[in-house]
Amino acid sequence: QVQLVESGGGLVQAGGSLRLSCLASRSIYSIGTMAWYRQAPGLQRELVASITRGGFTNYADSVKGRFTISRDNAKNTVSLFMNMLKPEDTAVYYCTAEPGATTPRRVWGQGTQVTVAS
């Protein structure tokens, strides 16, 4: 099973930026779609953004125009650039390998905390 390790979380002021990174233990090209989810206190996990093997992206309405997901298949990394951050973006962010031919079920990273101060 692939292992995912996130990094890049932290504390930032509203309006600021952060870049999250996710390093996979094996080829993300073989996995296919990768994604970022988040979970705020008291709320359910929600999809933030996803990116297919070929680079097609999808975003939650709440982050469109502010967040950008990208992937480097050669380095087995997936990134989430977060711009114009808002206090409501505060959450634990998780990288995932989505179900596909080589991943029978969604695989989660351990998560990284993002806190946006107002």
DSSP file with accessible surface (Angstrom, degrees, kcal/mol):
  #  RESIDUE AA STRUCTURE BP1 BP2  ACC     N-H-->O    O-->H-N    N-H-->O    O-->H-N    TCO  KAPPA ALPHA  PHI   PSI    X-CA   Y-CA   Z-CA
    1    1 A Q              0   0  158      0, 0.0   102,-0.1     0, 0.0     2,-0.0   0.000 360.0 360.0 360.0 138.7    0.0    0.0    0.0
    2    2 A V        -     0   0    2     25,-0.1     2,-0.4    22,-0.0    95,-0.1  -0.330 360.0-145.2 -67.0 146.5    1.3    3.5   -0.8
    3    3 A Q        -     0   0  143    104,-0.0    22,-1.9     2,-0.0     2,-0.4  -0.946  10.1-158.2-113.9 140.3    2.3    5.7    2.0
    4    4 A L  E     -A   24   0A   9     -2,-0.4   106,-0.6   104,-0.3     2,-0.5  -0.966   5.8-168.9-122.7 133.0    1.7    9.5    1.9
    5    5 A V  E     -A   23   0A  84     18,-2.0    18,-2.5    -2,-0.4     2,-0.2  -0.973   8.9-158.8-126.1 117.7    3.5   12.1    3.9
    6    6 A E  E     +A   22   0A   7     -2,-0.5     2,-0.3    16,-0.2    16,-0.2  -0.612  15.4 168.5 -91.4 154.3    2.3   15.7    4.0
    7    7 A S  E     +A   21   0A  67     14,-2.2    14,-2.7    -2,-0.2   105,-0.1  -0.962  41.6  66.9-153.0 164.7    4.3   18.7    4.9
    8    8 A G        +     0   0   38     -2,-0.3    11,-0.3     1,-0.3    14,-0.0   0.373  60.6 133.8 106.0  -3.7    4.0   22.5    4.8
    9    9 A G        +     0   0   30     12,-0.1     2,-0.3     9,-0.1    -1,-0.3  -0.166  22.5 116.1 -71.6 173.3    1.3   23.3    7.2
   10   10 A G  E     -d  114   0B  30    103,-1.0   105,-2.8   102,-0.1     2,-0.4  -0.986  61.7 -46.4 161.2-165.0    1.5   26.0    9.8
   11   11 A L  E     +d  115   0B 123     -2,-0.3     2,-0.3   103,-0.2   105,-0.2  -0.864  52.8 167.2-104.1 132.1    0.1   29.3   11.1
   12   12 A V  E     -d  116   0B  23    103,-2.5   105,-2.7    -2,-0.4     2,-0.2  -0.980  34.4-110.1-142.8 151.9   -0.5   32.1    8.6
   13   13 A Q  E >   -d  117   0B 118     -2,-0.3     3,-2.3   103,-0.2    72,-0.2  -0.495  50.4 -85.2 -78.5 151.8   -2.3   35.4    8.7
   14   14 A A  T 3  S+     0   0   49    103,-2.6    72,-0.2     1,-0.3    -1,-0.1  -0.303 119.2  30.0 -55.2 137.1   -5.5   35.9    6.7
   15   15 A G  T 3  S+     0   0   52     70,-3.3    69,-0.6     1,-0.3    -1,-0.3   0.256 100.5 113.2  92.3 -10.5   -4.7   36.9    3.2
   16   16 A G    <   -     0   0   22     -3,-2.3    69,-2.3    69,-0.2     2,-0.3  -0.079  59.3-119.8 -85.1-172.3   -1.4   35.0    3.3
   17   17 A S        -     0   0   49     66,-0.2     2,-0.3    67,-0.2    66,-0.2  -0.923  21.1-179.5-132.5 153.4   -0.2   31.9    1.4
   18   18 A L  E     - B   0  82A  34     64,-2.2    64,-3.5    -2,-0.3     2,-0.5  -0.981  15.9-146.5-145.9 151.3    1.0   28.4    2.1
   19   19 A R  E     - B   0  81A 129     -2,-0.3     2,-0.3   -11,-0.3    62,-0.2  -0.984  13.0-160.7-120.9 121.7    2.1   25.5    0.0
   20   20 A L  E     - B   0  80A   0     60,-2.9    60,-2.5    -2,-0.5     2,-0.3  -0.778   7.4-162.3 -96.5 145.0    1.4   22.0    1.1
   21   21 A S  E     -AB   7  79A  40    -14,-2.7   -14,-2.2    -2,-0.3     2,-0.4  -0.944   7.6-162.9-127.1 150.1    3.4   19.0   -0.3
   22   22 A a  E     -AB   6  78A   1     56,-1.9    56,-2.0    -2,-0.3     2,-0.5  -0.989   4.9-161.4-134.9 121.8    2.7   15.3   -0.3
   23   23 A L  E     -AB   5  77A  99    -18,-2.5   -18,-2.0    -2,-0.4     2,-0.3  -0.919  10.4-152.6-106.9 125.3    5.3   12.8   -1.0
   24   24 A A  E     -A    4   0A   7     52,-2.7   -20,-0.2    -2,-0.5     4,-0.1  -0.691  17.2-134.1 -97.2 151.1    4.2    9.3   -2.0
   25   25 A S  S    S+     0   0   73    -22,-1.9     2,-0.3    -2,-0.3   -21,-0.1   0.555  88.0  19.3 -81.5  -9.0    6.2    6.1   -1.4
   26   26 A R  S    S-     0   0   76    -23,-0.2    -2,-0.1    50,-0.1     5,-0.1  -0.907 109.0 -45.2-149.5-179.9    5.6    4.9   -4.9
   27   27 A S     >  -     0   0   46     -2,-0.3     4,-0.8     1,-0.2    -2,-0.1  -0.201  35.5-166.9 -56.2 121.3    4.7    6.1   -8.4
   28   28 A I  H  > S+     0   0    0     45,-0.4     4,-2.3     2,-0.2    -1,-0.2   0.713  87.2  67.4 -80.2 -18.6    1.7    8.4   -8.3
   29   29 A Y  H  4 S+     0   0  132     44,-0.4    -1,-0.2     1,-0.2    24,-0.1   0.927 101.8  46.8 -63.3 -41.0    1.5    8.0  -12.1
   30   30 A S  H  4 S+     0   0   40      1,-0.2    72,-0.4     2,-0.1    -1,-0.2   0.793 110.3  54.8 -70.2 -27.4    0.5    4.4  -11.5
   31   31 A I  H  < S-     0   0    4     -4,-0.8     2,-0.6     1,-0.2    71,-0.3   0.930  91.1-160.6 -71.3 -47.3   -2.0    5.5   -8.8
   32   32 A G     <  +     0   0    6     -4,-2.3    -1,-0.2    68,-0.1     2,-0.2  -0.889  55.2  41.4 106.3-120.3   -3.9    7.9  -11.0
   33   33 A T        -     0   0   48     -2,-0.6    65,-2.3    66,-0.2     2,-0.3  -0.460  61.8-172.7 -75.2 133.5   -6.0   10.6   -9.3
   34   34 A M  E     +FE  51  97B   0     17,-2.4    17,-2.8    63,-0.2     2,-0.3  -0.867   9.1 179.7-118.0 156.3   -4.6   12.3   -6.2
   35   35 A A  E     -FE  50  96B   0     61,-2.1    61,-2.8    -2,-0.3     2,-0.4  -0.948  26.1-131.0-151.8 166.2   -6.4   14.7   -4.0
   36   36 A W  E     -FE  49  95B   0     13,-2.8    12,-2.9    -2,-0.3    13,-1.7  -0.996  24.5-179.5-121.1 132.8   -6.4   17.0   -1.0
   37   37 A Y  E     -FE  47  94B  27     57,-2.9    57,-3.0    -2,-0.4     2,-0.3  -0.804   7.9-157.7-118.3 166.4   -9.2   16.9    1.6
   38   38 A R  E     -FE  46  93B  14      8,-2.2     8,-2.7    -2,-0.3     2,-0.4  -0.987   7.4-159.8-144.0 155.5   -9.6   18.9    4.8
   39   39 A Q  E     - E   0  92B  69     53,-2.1    53,-2.3    -2,-0.3     6,-0.2  -0.953   7.9-162.8-138.6 117.7  -11.4   18.6    8.1
   40   40 A A    >   -     0   0   24      4,-0.4     3,-2.3    -2,-0.4    51,-0.1  -0.596  45.8 -74.9 -91.9 157.1  -12.2   21.5   10.3
   41   41 A P  T 3  S+     0   0  118      0, 0.0    -1,-0.1     0, 0.0     3,-0.1  -0.266 118.2   5.4 -55.3 128.7  -13.2   21.1   14.0
   42   42 A G  T 3  S+     0   0   87      1,-0.2     2,-0.3    -3,-0.1    -3,-0.0   0.449 113.8  98.8  79.4   0.3  -16.7   19.7   14.3
   43   43 A L  S <  S-     0   0  113     -3,-2.3    -1,-0.2     1,-0.0     2,-0.1  -0.780  75.4-103.5-118.8 163.0  -17.1   19.3   10.6
   44   44 A Q        -     0   0  173     -2,-0.3    -4,-0.4     1,-0.1     2,-0.1  -0.423  46.5 -90.9 -78.3 157.9  -16.9   16.4    8.2
   45   45 A R        -     0   0   96     -6,-0.2     2,-0.3    -2,-0.1    -6,-0.2  -0.440  48.7-165.3 -64.0 142.2  -14.0   15.9    5.9
   46   46 A E  E     -F   38   0B  83     -8,-2.7    -8,-2.2    -2,-0.1     2,-0.3  -0.969  24.6-106.5-133.6 149.7  -14.5   17.6    2.5
   47   47 A L  E     +F   37   0B  56     -2,-0.3   -10,-0.3   -10,-0.2     3,-0.1  -0.575  32.2 177.1 -72.3 129.8  -12.8   17.4   -0.8
   48   48 A V  E     -     0   0B   1    -12,-2.9    12,-2.6     1,-0.4     2,-0.3   0.841  62.1 -24.1 -97.3 -50.6  -10.7   20.5   -1.5
   49   49 A A  E     -FG  36  59B   0    -13,-1.7   -13,-2.8    10,-0.2    -1,-0.4  -0.983  53.0-162.3-161.9 153.3   -9.1   19.6   -4.9
   50   50 A S  E     -FG  35  58B  19      8,-2.3     8,-2.0    -2,-0.3     2,-0.4  -0.956   2.3-162.6-139.1 159.0   -8.2   16.7   -7.0
   51   51 A I  E     -FG  34  57B   7    -17,-2.8   -17,-2.4    -2,-0.3     6,-0.2  -0.988  13.9-139.0-145.4 130.5   -5.9   16.1  -10.0
   52   52 A T    >   -     0   0   43      4,-2.4     3,-1.7    -2,-0.4   -19,-0.1  -0.281  36.5 -95.9 -81.2 172.6   -5.9   13.2  -12.5
   53   53 A R  T 3  S+     0   0   98      1,-0.3    20,-0.1     2,-0.1    -1,-0.1   0.880 127.4  48.1 -54.4 -38.7   -2.9   11.5  -13.9
   54   54 A G  T 3  S-     0   0   79      2,-0.1    -1,-0.3     1,-0.0   -21,-0.0   0.441 125.3 -99.4 -87.0   0.0   -3.1   13.7  -16.9
   55   55 A G    <   +     0   0   37     -3,-1.7     2,-0.4     1,-0.3    -2,-0.1   0.542  67.6 151.1  98.1   6.7   -3.4   16.9  -14.9
   56   56 A F        -     0   0  149      1,-0.0    -4,-2.4    -5,-0.0    -1,-0.3  -0.594  31.4-155.4 -73.2 131.6   -7.2   17.5  -15.1
   57   57 A T  E     -G   51   0B  50     -2,-0.4     2,-0.3    -6,-0.2    -6,-0.2  -0.756  18.6-171.0-114.6 156.0   -8.1   19.4  -11.9
   58   58 A N  E     -G   50   0B  77     -8,-2.0    -8,-2.3    -2,-0.3     2,-0.3  -0.994  10.3-168.4-142.9 139.3  -11.3   19.8   -9.8
   59   59 A Y  E     -G   49   0B  42     -2,-0.3   -10,-0.2   -10,-0.2     2,-0.1  -0.954  27.4-109.9-131.2 149.3  -11.9   22.2   -7.0
   60   60 A A    >>  -     0   0   23    -12,-2.6     3,-1.7    -2,-0.3     4,-1.0  -0.464  37.0-117.9 -66.1 147.4  -14.4   22.8   -4.2
   61   61 A D  T 34 S+     0   0  132      1,-0.3     3,-0.5     2,-0.2    -1,-0.1   0.847 111.7  63.1 -57.7 -34.2  -16.4   26.0   -4.9
   62   62 A S  T 34 S+     0   0   56      1,-0.2    -1,-0.3     3,-0.0   -14,-0.1   0.669 112.3  33.8 -68.6 -15.9  -15.0   27.5   -1.7
   63   63 A V  T X> S+     0   0    0     -3,-1.7     3,-2.4   -15,-0.2     4,-2.2   0.463  82.3 128.1-118.4  -4.0  -11.4   27.4   -2.9
   64   64 A K  T 3< S+     0   0  119     -4,-1.0     4,-0.1    -3,-0.5    -3,-0.0  -0.295  81.0  15.7 -57.3 133.9  -11.8   28.1   -6.6
   65   65 A G  T 34 S+     0   0   76      2,-0.4    -1,-0.3     1,-0.1     3,-0.1   0.300 125.8  59.7  85.5 -10.3   -9.5   30.9   -7.7
   66   66 A R  T <4 S+     0   0   20     -3,-2.4    17,-2.0     1,-0.2     2,-0.3   0.690  97.1  53.0-116.8 -34.0   -7.5   30.7   -4.5
   67   67 A F  E  <  -C   82   0A   4     -4,-2.2    -2,-0.4    15,-0.2     2,-0.4  -0.822  58.8-165.8-108.6 148.7   -6.0   27.2   -4.4
   68   68 A T  E     -C   81   0A  75     13,-2.5    13,-3.1    -2,-0.3     2,-0.4  -0.987   4.6-158.9-135.2 123.9   -4.0   25.4   -7.0
   69   69 A I  E     +C   80   0A   5     -2,-0.4     2,-0.3    11,-0.2    11,-0.2  -0.798  19.8 166.8 -98.7 142.5   -3.3   21.7   -7.0
   70   70 A S  E     -C   79   0A  46      9,-2.1     9,-2.7    -2,-0.4     2,-0.3  -0.953  17.4-152.9-147.8 165.6   -0.4   20.3   -9.0
   71   71 A R  E     -C   78   0A  36     -2,-0.3     2,-0.5     7,-0.2     7,-0.2  -0.992  11.5-156.1-143.6 150.7    1.6   17.1   -9.3
   72   72 A D  E >>> -C   77   0A  59      5,-2.8     5,-1.8    -2,-0.3     4,-0.8  -0.911  10.2-172.2-124.9  98.3    5.1   16.0  -10.3
   73   73 A N  T 345S+     0   0   49     -2,-0.5   -45,-0.4     1,-0.2     3,-0.4   0.827  84.3  56.9 -63.4 -30.8    4.9   12.4  -11.5
   74   74 A A  T 345S+     0   0   93      1,-0.2    -1,-0.2    -3,-0.1   -47,-0.0   0.827 115.8  35.7 -69.8 -30.2    8.6   12.1  -11.7
   75   75 A K  T <45S-     0   0  144     -3,-0.7    -1,-0.2     2,-0.2    -2,-0.2   0.370 105.0-126.0-102.7   0.3    9.1   13.1   -8.1
   76   76 A N  T  <5 +     0   0   41     -4,-0.8   -52,-2.7    -3,-0.4     2,-0.4   0.875  65.2 133.8  57.3  40.4    6.0   11.4   -6.8
   77   77 A T  E   < -BC  23  72A  33     -5,-1.8    -5,-2.8   -54,-0.2     2,-0.4  -0.932  41.5-164.9-124.5 149.3    4.7   14.6   -5.2
   78   78 A V  E     -BC  22  71A   1    -56,-2.0   -56,-1.9    -2,-0.4     2,-0.3  -0.991  15.3-164.2-128.0 135.8    1.4   16.4   -5.1
   79   79 A S  E     -BC  21  70A  17     -9,-2.7    -9,-2.1    -2,-0.4     2,-0.4  -0.879  14.6-159.3-122.9 154.4    1.2   20.1   -4.0
   80   80 A L  E     -BC  20  69A   0    -60,-2.5   -60,-2.9    -2,-0.3     2,-0.6  -0.947   9.6-161.5-132.1 110.3   -1.5   22.4   -2.9
   81   81 A F  E     -BC  19  68A  64    -13,-3.1   -13,-2.5    -2,-0.4     2,-0.6  -0.846   9.6-164.0 -93.0 123.1   -0.8   26.1   -3.2
   82   82 A M  E     +BC  18  67A   0    -64,-3.5   -64,-2.2    -2,-0.6     2,-0.3  -0.939  11.0 177.2-114.7 120.1   -3.2   28.1   -1.1
   83   83 A N        +     0   0   57    -17,-2.0   -66,-0.2    -2,-0.6   -67,-0.1  -0.789  59.9  20.9-120.2 159.7   -3.5   31.8   -1.6
   84   84 A M  S    S-     0   0   93    -69,-0.6    -1,-0.2    -2,-0.3   -67,-0.2   0.921  85.4-158.7  49.9  50.4   -5.7   34.5   -0.1
   85   85 A L        -     0   0    3    -69,-2.3   -70,-3.3    -3,-0.2   -69,-0.2  -0.269   8.7-158.5 -65.7 146.5   -6.2   32.3    2.9
   86   86 A K    >   -     0   0   85    -72,-0.2     3,-2.5   -71,-0.1     4,-0.3  -0.859  31.9-110.3-121.3 155.7   -9.3   32.9    5.1
   87   87 A P  G >  S+     0   0   52      0, 0.0     3,-1.9     0, 0.0    29,-0.4   0.854 117.6  63.6 -54.7 -32.0   -9.9   31.9    8.7
   88   88 A E  G 3  S+     0   0  129      1,-0.3   -48,-0.0   -48,-0.0    -3,-0.0   0.558  88.4  69.6 -72.4  -5.5  -12.5   29.4    7.5
   89   89 A D  G <  S+     0   0    0     -3,-2.5    -1,-0.3    27,-0.0     2,-0.2   0.528  70.5 120.8 -83.1  -6.7   -9.7   27.5    5.7
   90   90 A T    <   +     0   0   34     -3,-1.9     2,-0.3    -4,-0.3    25,-0.2  -0.403  41.2 107.2 -61.1 124.9   -8.4   26.5    9.1
   91   91 A A  E    S- H   0 114B   2     23,-2.0    23,-2.8    -2,-0.2     2,-0.5  -0.967  75.4 -80.2-177.3 171.4   -8.4   22.7    9.1
   92   92 A V  E     -EH  39 113B  35    -53,-2.3   -53,-2.1    -2,-0.3     2,-0.5  -0.868  47.9-147.3 -90.4 127.7   -6.3   19.6    9.0
   93   93 A Y  E     -EH  38 112B   0     19,-3.1    19,-2.1    -2,-0.5     2,-0.4  -0.858  12.6-164.2-103.7 132.9   -5.4   18.9    5.4
   94   94 A Y  E     -E   37   0B  31    -57,-3.0   -57,-2.9    -2,-0.5     2,-0.3  -0.949  12.2-144.5-120.4 135.1   -5.0   15.4    4.1
   95   95 A a  E     -E   36   0B   0     -2,-0.4    14,-2.2   -59,-0.2     2,-0.4  -0.732  26.4-168.5 -88.8 142.4   -3.4   14.1    0.9
   96   96 A T  E     -EI  35 108B   0    -61,-2.8   -61,-2.1    -2,-0.3     2,-0.6  -0.972  27.9-142.5-135.0 150.3   -5.1   11.1   -0.6
   97   97 A A  E     -EI  34 107B   0     10,-2.0    10,-2.2    -2,-0.4   -63,-0.2  -0.967  37.7-135.0-101.8 118.4   -4.5    8.5   -3.3
   98   98 A E        -     0   0   26    -65,-2.3     7,-0.1    -2,-0.6     5,-0.1  -0.383  28.0 -85.8 -78.4 153.9   -7.9    8.0   -4.8
   99   99 A P  S    S+     0   0   72      0, 0.0     2,-0.3     0, 0.0   -66,-0.2  -0.278  70.0 127.7 -57.7 138.8   -9.3    4.5   -5.6
  100  100 A G  S    S-     0   0   39      3,-2.8     3,-0.5     5,-0.1   -68,-0.1  -0.883  71.2 -49.8-167.4-161.0   -8.2    3.2   -9.0
  101  101 A A  S    S+     0   0  110     -2,-0.3   -70,-0.1     1,-0.3   -69,-0.1   0.844 136.4  27.6 -61.3 -36.3   -6.6    0.2  -10.8
  102  102 A T  S    S+     0   0   63    -72,-0.4    -1,-0.3   -71,-0.3   -71,-0.1   0.436 120.5  56.8-107.1   0.5   -3.7    0.0   -8.4
  103  103 A T        -     0   0    4     -3,-0.5    -3,-2.8   -72,-0.2    -1,-0.2  -0.851  61.4-171.8-132.9  95.4   -5.3    1.4   -5.3
  104  104 A P  S    S+     0   0  123      0, 0.0     2,-0.3     0, 0.0    -1,-0.1   0.748  73.8  18.0 -64.6 -24.4   -8.5   -0.5   -4.3
  105  105 A R  S    S-     0   0  145     -7,-0.1     2,-0.1    -6,-0.0    -5,-0.1  -0.953  97.6 -79.2-141.7 163.4   -9.5    2.0   -1.7
  106  106 A R        -     0   0   81     -2,-0.3     2,-0.5    -7,-0.1    -8,-0.2  -0.393  42.3-151.7 -63.6 133.6   -8.7    5.6   -0.8
  107  107 A V  E     -I   97   0B   8    -10,-2.2   -10,-2.0    -2,-0.1     2,-0.3  -0.937  10.1-153.7-110.6 132.0   -5.4    6.0    1.1
  108  108 A W  E     -I   96   0B  86     -2,-0.5  -104,-0.3   -12,-0.2   -12,-0.2  -0.799   7.1-137.9-106.6 143.9   -4.9    8.9    3.5
  109  109 A G        -     0   0   10    -14,-2.2  -104,-0.2    -2,-0.3     3,-0.1  -0.250  38.5 -99.1 -79.6-177.2   -1.8   10.7    4.7
  110  110 A Q        -     0   0  111   -106,-0.6  -105,-0.1     1,-0.1   -16,-0.1   0.670  63.5-120.2 -83.2 -14.8   -1.5   11.6    8.4
  111  111 A G        -     0   0   13    -16,-0.1     2,-0.4     1,-0.1   -17,-0.2   0.087  14.7-125.8  94.6 153.4   -2.6   15.2    7.8
  112  112 A T  E     - H   0  93B  23    -19,-2.1   -19,-3.1  -105,-0.1     2,-0.3  -0.998  23.6-120.3-138.5 136.0   -1.0   18.6    8.3
  113  113 A Q  E     - H   0  92B  89     -2,-0.4  -103,-1.0   -21,-0.2     2,-0.5  -0.588  23.4-172.0 -81.3 131.8   -2.5   21.4   10.3
  114  114 A V  E     -dH  10  91B   0    -23,-2.8   -23,-2.0    -2,-0.3     2,-0.5  -0.993   4.4-175.4-120.9 124.6   -3.3   24.7    8.7
  115  115 A T  E     -d   11   0B  50   -105,-2.8  -103,-2.5    -2,-0.5     2,-0.6  -0.986   7.6-164.0-123.7 124.5   -4.3   27.6   10.9
  116  116 A V  E     -d   12   0B   6     -2,-0.5     2,-0.3   -29,-0.4  -103,-0.2  -0.940  11.6-151.5-111.5 116.4   -5.3   31.0    9.5
  117  117 A A  E      d   13   0B  28   -105,-2.7  -103,-2.6    -2,-0.6    -2,-0.0  -0.653 360.0 360.0 -89.0 139.3   -5.4   33.8   12.0
  118  118 A S              0   0  129     -2,-0.3    -1,-0.1  -105,-0.2   -32,-0.0  -0.344 360.0 360.0 -84.8 360.0   -7.8   36.7   11.5
